[in-house]
Amino acid sequence: MIVINADTFLKRFIGFMFVSREKAADTAILFMKCNAVHTCFMRFPIDLVYYNRDMKEIKRVQGLKPWRFSFCYKASSVLEIPSK
């Protein structure tokens, strides 16, 4: 699996928006300094893993459908993975 570090405004803004499931397969996106995610304009569900400052997993969300929101106030980063 390839993990993309969303370290620019454009990478953070686009994420998996407007991307097909096939193109996103075997790819994950890591958002640092982030504790909330939306799936607006996405074409497939995603799994989320929220991490605290020490990069310890604190919350997992599976199958977040398009046009939904998720947050974890204690998180400092989020990993987005296309749902299987």
N, C-alpha and C positions, 0 to 999 in steps of 0.2 A: 504494500500500500504506500502511495506517495502522500506525504503530508505537506501541504502548502501553508507557509506562514503568511497570514494576512497582515502584512506589515506596511502596506501603503493604503492611502485613502481609497483608491480604485478597487484593490483586492478586498478590502473590508466592505465596501459598498456593494460590489457585485456578488461575492460569495458564490453560491450555487444558483443564483437567479438566472433565469432564461437558459439554463443548461439542461440538456437531456440527461436522462438517467444513464444511458449508455456512455456518454462522454464523461460523466462524473464517477463511473465505476472505478473502484480501486484508488479513489482519491479522498482525502480528508482535508479539512481546512481548520487551522488553529487560529483563533482570535484571542490575542493577548489583551489585557486590560478591558475585559468584556464580561458582563454578567447577564445579558439578555440577548435573545435571538428572535427574529421574525422569519416567517417563511412566505412572505408576500412575493408573488411573481415566480414562485418555484413550481416545478412540474412534478415533483415526487416527494415522498416523506423522507425525513432525515432522523438520525439518532444523534443525540447530544450527550457529551460528557463534560460536566462542569468541574473545574479544578480550583482549589484555593491558592494562596500565594506560594505555598510550598509544593505546588503541582501534585497535590493529593486529591484523588477523586472524591467529590462530596455529593454529587447528584448525577443521575443518569436518566435521560428521557428517551424512550424508544418510539419510533414511528410518528414523529410530529408531522402532521399533515400540512399541505400548503394552506396559506392564509391563516396561520395560527401564530401565537406568541408563547415564549417560555422565558423564565428568568430564575435566577438564584442569587439573592442579595449577597451571600457570603462568598460567591465565586469571584475569581480574578481573571479567569480565562475559560474559553469554551472550545471544544473540538466538535466540528460538524462532520458527520459521516452519512453517506446515503444509506437508507434502510435497505435491507435485503428483501 
